Amino acid sequence: AGYEVGNIDSTISLQKPKINPHIPAMVTVLSEVMGIDEGQLSIKATTTEKLGYVGTEDGINAHAVVLINKV
């Protein structure tokens, strides 16, 4: 539609499991699926320090900010 992904910055909040060791593989797979370079995709993981439904391990949160450029 005349736009392309500039970059994606994403954060996943969860208590368990620890996903930091898996982030490089996640970046590889997702960048291939989306047809972008790995350098255009950032994935970070954090916890909520045992607060809220994420902290009690009843769920997770994911947030992403995407910069799109008109081609």
C-alpha positions as CSV (number, residue, x, y, z in Angstrom):
1,A,0.0,0.0,0.0
2,G,3.0,2.3,-0.5
3,Y,4.5,1.9,3.0
4,E,7.4,-0.2,4.4
5,V,8.5,-1.0,8.0
6,G,11.3,1.3,9.2
7,N,11.8,-0.5,12.5
8,I,9.9,-2.3,15.3
9,D,10.6,-1.9,19.0
10,S,8.8,-4.4,21.1
11,T,8.7,-5.3,24.8
12,I,7.3,-8.4,26.4
13,S,6.5,-8.4,30.2
14,L,6.3,-11.7,32.0
15,Q,7.6,-13.2,35.2
16,K,8.3,-16.7,33.9
17,P,9.8,-18.3,31.8
18,K,12.9,-16.2,31.2
19,I,12.9,-15.6,27.5
20,N,16.2,-13.6,27.2
21,P,18.1,-16.6,25.9
22,H,15.5,-17.0,23.1
23,I,15.4,-13.4,21.9
24,P,18.0,-13.9,19.1
25,A,16.1,-16.8,17.7
26,M,12.8,-14.8,17.9
27,V,14.4,-11.9,16.1
28,T,15.6,-14.2,13.3
29,V,12.3,-16.0,12.8
30,L,10.1,-12.9,13.0
31,S,12.3,-10.8,10.7
32,E,12.2,-13.6,8.1
33,V,8.4,-13.8,8.4
34,M,8.0,-10.1,8.1
35,G,10.5,-9.7,5.3
36,I,12.7,-7.2,7.2
37,D,16.3,-7.1,8.3
38,E,17.1,-8.3,11.8
39,G,18.5,-4.9,12.6
40,Q,15.0,-3.4,12.1
41,L,13.5,-5.5,14.9
42,S,14.2,-5.0,18.6
43,I,12.7,-7.4,21.2
44,K,13.2,-6.7,24.9
45,A,11.9,-8.7,28.0
46,T,11.1,-7.4,31.4
47,T,9.1,-8.3,34.5
48,T,6.6,-6.4,36.5
49,E,8.4,-7.1,39.8
50,K,5.5,-9.4,40.9
51,L,2.9,-6.7,40.4
52,G,-0.5,-7.1,38.8
53,Y,-1.7,-10.1,36.8
54,V,1.7,-10.3,35.0
55,G,3.4,-10.5,38.4
56,T,1.1,-13.2,39.7
57,E,1.8,-15.2,36.5
58,D,-1.8,-15.0,35.3
59,G,-0.8,-13.4,32.0
60,I,1.7,-11.5,30.0
61,N,1.9,-8.1,28.2
62,A,3.4,-7.3,24.9
63,H,3.8,-3.8,23.4
64,A,5.2,-2.8,20.1
65,V,5.9,0.5,18.4
66,V,6.4,0.4,14.6
67,L,7.8,3.1,12.5
68,I,6.5,3.0,8.9
69,N,7.9,4.9,6.0
70,K,6.1,6.0,2.8
71,V,7.8,4.5,-0.2
